[in-house]
Amino acid sequence: MTRGVSVIIPTYEAWPILYRTLCTVAHDCRELGEPWELIIVDNESGAEFRASVVAFANAHPEVRFIGRSGLGGKHFQPGAARNIGIDSSRYESLIFLDADCIPSADLIGAYRRWTDKQPDTVFVGHRVFVDTTDIDAAHVAEQRSVLAGLAPVGSASNYGSDIERRLPELLSLEAHPRAYDCMYACNMAVHRDCIGDLRFSSAFDGKWGYEDIELGYRLHLAGRSFRYLPEAFVFHQEGGSLSADEREAGRYDNFVIAGELIEGFVEYRRGIARLRSVPSRDLPCISE
């Protein structure tokens, strides 16, 4: 496999948010001084969105756009999109970001260095929640301090809190009893040798949540380690394509699926202090 970086981003609508992320990723990858590519895999967005992404890709030779179709209205399939990105990628360092996650200035470089040093390790970072409304994409790409100066906001993706709810666990990840439970694919990186033939499960397609943690569980079973890189954080933008109600409804269904696929998952989640570690609705009996 060729040395270099492949950044994989699944998408569905919300072009202004994605545009800030794309501009920043492209800027930071150009600073690497080695081969790179940015792979955008879209889950059947509308024509206007796709035209915008295609125009961006046409203006940047290292950017590739892959448009999916025939999804039957199930547009929230980040795991399936990431799988396509993995299988289409050219380089050995795989960086996964969500469309609404702008990388910190050190993220791309840090993930590249560490996946090279420790190819059997899964690397994760945290999120800083900001409101990027009216923030210019080119300005953000050149000056990440524009975002660093913003006040944090309570995020729907973090159950209303303005502080990453996993942070206490991330800070002690090396001693964590289930480190894979902190693996969020919105901000993570692996060497291709680390992930091997493992992929995100299709069982979670169509609804929000847990496809990344379930993959993390299988990586754990395969003997992989997990490491937190504090410099590899993202600025999470508010206002994506998924509402809080849609997120919560999908979360319930996928939590049940995760409980069937991950040994001891439900019991563990019921016993930890992390904010909203289980869905708000009563869960059915799940074999643990």
Steps between C-alpha positions, in 0.01 A plus 500: 500500500630845405613741769268796542169609651142423400236713673152347478185708557141368470245766405134580468389858424607806713741644241619813688605284795675246280671774298679633808620150580618431145692826469676436828587138430640587156706785649649279771571206270695726264729581794598134542748488216394149396221340297145547623142469390164612630217254427144631532235228498149643475185322614272620219475873568304726266622635168601843632716353776665254266574771245679700770710202609585403142610857428729488805644165391559624145698793641719274717670205325555315829128503583272219386121498516307173514122536478277219620148432371210262552499537879121494527485813712747367760751781468668461838754229419838633614643153558418379150643821353820461701534141379487623142763758587728237654469269201560789258797652683857496370710577807596328823390759757119517522347802673125507565312825552133589493379770263438739789842453662771755419844363594724687741820632344704203630252218435601383152872508577460330838290218361744450214801477733340271754340256256849462350662445841236266640317327213320262737328781694169684456540874565216724614454867587234710669250762384468871572148624430463834319249699297660577163209695354634779275862382543685515167638163388824634350569705811452197724736292287776759530435604861363232734528758777172642366328192640715472811375842603133400485308417816402132520133420445272226626481243222214274394761236422625525859155502665501873560835521677776733378780273629589170332322242712769236439786726609558354850520154342725614217746656743551159662443287190805278549347366824143490366331158540322537165699756302312417181186649658667840445564443127294757310552492124437874470866542603732201485787353301652159431772349286362279226673202663310576822154478348588224254183339367277630780226742398203685650198272538198553275273408793504865608427655158213747483506617861735687730761352726732222617631371167839642597504353851402158365789514252723609789392190689606276213830687471549435872430129450761505221760622750512868406589771752331839542671833565369852556686789334397827670642710215276319250173671585227625270277806506153349479258728313136521598212482252557175312242301305378286793257642756520423871176299478628294206826440684321380814260271313780339301717475808247284681477246217875486444570474874294181503700367203828588673381316808460185294839531328728627779550277802393671823421829325166582663610400849815708465317807370249485784784517751709794376479870578518628140219740411207314339690172486172320418191615304225677689238241401469171688701226337367153420662196654832454324726199538828621650 
